Amino acid sequence: VKLPYLDAVCRETLRLHAPVPITVLRVAKDTAIPLSQPMRGVDGREMNEIVLKRDSVVITYLQGSNVNKELWGEDALEWKPERWLSPLPGAVDEARIPGVYAHLMTFSAGSTSCIGFKFSQVEMKVVLSTLLPAFSFAPTDKEVVWNSSAVLYPTMGYENESPEMRLMVKIIKD
C-alpha cells in the first residue's frame, strides 16, 4: 500500500502481459451475453447480444479487454505504469469490466476467476522488491519467443521448446 509505484508497475505488467490471455469455457445454461456495442451478424441483422445454448464451447480472449484502445486510450499497447497513479480513463470505469483485479480480465471473472490472484500479486511484489535493489537485469541478444499453453511461457528462439528466458544479471554494488 505504501509503494504506489511498485503497485502501478505490477498492474501495468499484468494488464499488458496476462499469463493466461485466452480461456475456454463450456456454457452451463442457455444464456445471452450483451454486447458493448451492436454488431451485424452474417445474415446482415444488427445484434445487441449473443445467444448461447447450454454446453456450447466459448473461447474468451481475456487480453482483448486489457489492451482495448477504446477503453485504455491510444497508448493501450504501451507499458506505462504511470497510468495507474492518476484516475483511469472514464471509459474503463464505465465499461464495468467484471474482472476480480484492477479493471482487468487478467485473472478472469466470476466463478471462473483465479483463486490465487491475491497470492500472485503479493508474490510479484515481494520478488521485485527483493531483487531490484540488489541486481540489474538486461535482455540478451537472443530472441525471446512467447509460446501459448495453459499459460504463456518464453523460449529462447523458435527452435527451443523448453521454457526459459535468459537475462544478463549484474550485482548492484553499494
KAJO-V469384 format. One record per residue. RES is the residue in one small letter. SS is DSSP state (H for helix, E for strand, C for the rest). PHI is phi in degrees with one decimal (NA if undefined). BURIAL is I if it has 16 or more other C-alpha atoms within 10 Angstrom, else O. Layout:
# KAJO-V469384
res->[RES & RES]
ss->[SS & SS]
phi->[PHI & PHI]
burial->[BURIAL & BURIAL]
This chain:
# KAJO-V469384
res->[v & k & l & p & y & l & d & a & v & c & r & e & t & l & r & l & h & a & p & v & p & i & t & v & l & r & v & a & k & d & t & a & i & p & l & s & q & p & m & r & g & v & d & g & r & e & m & n & e & i & v & l & k & r & d & s & v & v & i & t & y & l & q & g & s & n & v & n & k & e & l & w & g & e & d & a & l & e & w & k & p & e & r & w & l & s & p & l & p & g & a & v & d & e & a & r & i & p & g & v & y & a & h & l & m & t & f & s & a & g & s & t & s & c & i & g & f & k & f & s & q & v & e & m & k & v & v & l & s & t & l & l & p & a & f & s & f & a & p & t & d & k & e & v & v & w & n & s & s & a & v & l & y & p & t & m & g & y & e & n & e & s & p & e & m & r & l & m & v & k & i & i & k & d]
ss->[C & C & C & H & H & H & H & H & H & H & H & H & H & H & H & H & C & C & C & C & C & E & E & E & E & E & C & C & C & C & E & E & E & E & E & E & E & E & E & E & C & C & C & C & C & E & E & E & E & E & E & E & C & C & C & C & E & E & E & E & E & H & H & H & H & H & C & C & H & H & H & H & C & C & C & C & C & C & C & C & H & H & H & H & H & C & C & C & C & H & H & H & H & H & H & C & C & C & E & E & E & C & C & E & E & E & E & E & E & H & H & H & C & C & C & C & H & H & H & H & H & H & H & H & H & H & H & H & H & H & H & C & C & C & E & E & E & E & E & C & C & C & C & E & E & E & E & C & C & C & C & C & E & E & E & E & C & C & C & C & C & C & C & C & C & C & E & E & E & E & E & C & C & C]
phi->[NA & -91.1 & -123.4 & -62.5 & -71.0 & -60.7 & -61.4 & -64.4 & -61.8 & -65.6 & -60.6 & -67.4 & -64.7 & -71.1 & -68.4 & -84.4 & -130.2 & -64.8 & -65.5 & -125.9 & -79.6 & -131.8 & -126.0 & -118.6 & -126.1 & -107.3 & -71.3 & -79.1 & -152.8 & -52.7 & -153.9 & -124.1 & -101.7 & -70.6 & -95.7 & -68.9 & -150.9 & -61.5 & -140.9 & -94.8 & -78.0 & -64.1 & -87.0 & 91.7 & -78.1 & -78.9 & -121.5 & -112.0 & -154.0 & -115.3 & -91.1 & -121.1 & -88.3 & -52.2 & 74.1 & -64.7 & -102.9 & -120.7 & -98.9 & -109.2 & -92.8 & -61.0 & -62.8 & -57.5 & -67.2 & -68.2 & -122.5 & -68.7 & -64.8 & -66.5 & -91.9 & -94.4 & 100.5 & -61.8 & -92.5 & -58.5 & -92.4 & -95.3 & -83.6 & -138.0 & -57.0 & -59.8 & -60.8 & -88.5 & -93.8 & -135.9 & -56.8 & -70.8 & -54.9 & -56.1 & -61.1 & -66.7 & -63.2 & -66.9 & -68.6 & 50.5 & -61.6 & -80.0 & -60.0 & -87.3 & -142.2 & 53.0 & 60.4 & -120.8 & -100.8 & -52.2 & -109.4 & 66.1 & -154.8 & 59.7 & -68.8 & -99.5 & -69.9 & -69.4 & -74.1 & -100.6 & -63.9 & -67.1 & -60.8 & -65.3 & -61.9 & -64.1 & -59.4 & -60.0 & -69.1 & -65.5 & -62.1 & -62.9 & -70.0 & -85.5 & -81.6 & -63.5 & -70.1 & -102.1 & -136.3 & -110.8 & -125.8 & -144.5 & -71.9 & -87.0 & -85.0 & -82.6 & -68.5 & -95.9 & -114.6 & -95.8 & -111.2 & -97.4 & -150.3 & -59.3 & -132.9 & -68.7 & -144.7 & -90.0 & -133.3 & -94.6 & 90.7 & -75.9 & -77.5 & -96.0 & -110.6 & -81.4 & -63.3 & -165.1 & -148.4 & -75.4 & -134.1 & -91.6 & -116.3 & -125.7 & -74.6 & -87.3 & -87.0 & -72.0]
burial->[O & O & O & O & O & I & I & I & I & I & I & I & O & I & I & I & I & I & I & I & I & I & O & O & O & O & O & O & O & O & O & O & O & O & O & O & O & O & O & O & O & O & O & O & O & O & O & O & O & O & O & I & O & O & O & O & O & O & O & O & O & I & I & O & I & I & I & O & O & O & I & I & O & O & O & I & O & O & O & O & I & O & I & I & O & O & O & O & O & O & O & I & O & O & O & O & I & O & I & I & I & O & I & I & I & I & I & I & I & O & O & O & I & O & O & O & O & O & O & O & O & O & O & O & O & O & O & O & O & O & O & O & O & O & O & O & O & O & O & O & O & O & O & I & I & O & O & O & O & O & O & O & I & I & I & I & O & O & O & O & O & O & O & O & I & O & O & O & O & O & O & O & O & O]
